[in-house]
Amino acid sequence: MKLKIKIWHFISFIWLLIFIIRFERIFELLNLLGSYIKFLFVDINSAANQFDLALIDHLLGGLLFILIPVFLIILLRKKAVFTSKKIFLSAAFIILLLYGFLFAPLITDRNPGLYKDISVTKLLVPFSSVKEIRLNKDVNYDIDEANKFINLKNSVIKLSFDNYLVYCDSAFIS
């Protein structure tokens, strides 16, 4: 018996796989979206100052990820021609590229531009590793809504430079 896997089966499988593996990240992005909407109503000027391309990328990625099943259901109700065809290798590759492009903030939680100490993190020999040490942050409990949102944003959206992250070749703990 031949498998008759259709394009919408493959799209649904990849969506479900990302949902299962990255559930916590999806929840963080939805929490960030809710906090930003709340922050818009509390202080619109500060919210406008925090609005940048990284925030747009993460919020749209999370929102699109949630809307994909709704979109698929609407398409399948109308019997879209392209989703009901059998899957082939090039279509699977294009779908994987689209998922990687649209949902990059969901798939990875690292900033690709974070090198911090280039002599340690770049130009490594193959199969080498780098130790990552995260320093403790000072916690301030008396903060306003703007600082609460900024802290949440910085914890969800990884910065291109993190003062509390140190890379090293080796570490000795005493």
Rosetta blueprint (number, residue, H / E / L):
1 M L
2 K L
3 L L
4 K L
5 I L
6 K E
7 I H
8 W H
9 H H
10 F H
11 I H
12 S H
13 F H
14 I H
15 W H
16 L H
17 L H
18 I H
19 F H
20 I H
21 I H
22 R L
23 F H
24 E H
25 R H
26 I H
27 F H
28 E H
29 L H
30 L H
31 N H
32 L H
33 L H
34 G H
35 S H
36 Y H
37 I H
38 K H
39 F H
40 L H
41 F H
42 V H
43 D L
44 I H
45 N H
46 S H
47 A H
48 A H
49 N H
50 Q H
51 F L
52 D L
53 L H
54 A H
55 L H
56 I H
57 D H
58 H H
59 L H
60 L H
61 G H
62 G H
63 L H
64 L H
65 F H
66 I H
67 L H
68 I H
69 P H
70 V H
71 F H
72 L H
73 I H
74 I H
75 L H
76 L H
77 R H
78 K L
79 K L
80 A L
81 V L
82 F L
83 T L
84 S L
85 K L
86 K E
87 I L
88 F L
89 L H
90 S H
91 A H
92 A H
93 F H
94 I H
95 I H
96 L H
97 L H
98 L H
99 Y H
100 G H
101 F H
102 L H
103 F L
104 A H
105 P H
106 L H
107 I H
108 T L
109 D L
110 R L
111 N L
112 P L
113 G L
114 L L
115 Y L
116 K L
117 D L
118 I H
119 S H
120 V H
121 T H
122 K L
123 L L
124 L L
125 V L
126 P L
127 F L
128 S L
129 S L
130 V L
131 K E
132 E E
133 I E
134 R E
135 L L
136 N L
137 K L
138 D L
139 V L
140 N L
141 Y L
142 D L
143 I L
144 D L
145 E H
146 A H
147 N H
148 K H
149 F H
150 I H
151 N H
152 L H
153 K H
154 N H
155 S H
156 V H
157 I L
158 K L
159 L L
160 S L
161 F L
162 D L
163 N L
164 Y L
165 L E
166 V E
167 Y E
168 C E
169 D L
170 S L
171 A L
172 F L
173 I L
174 S L
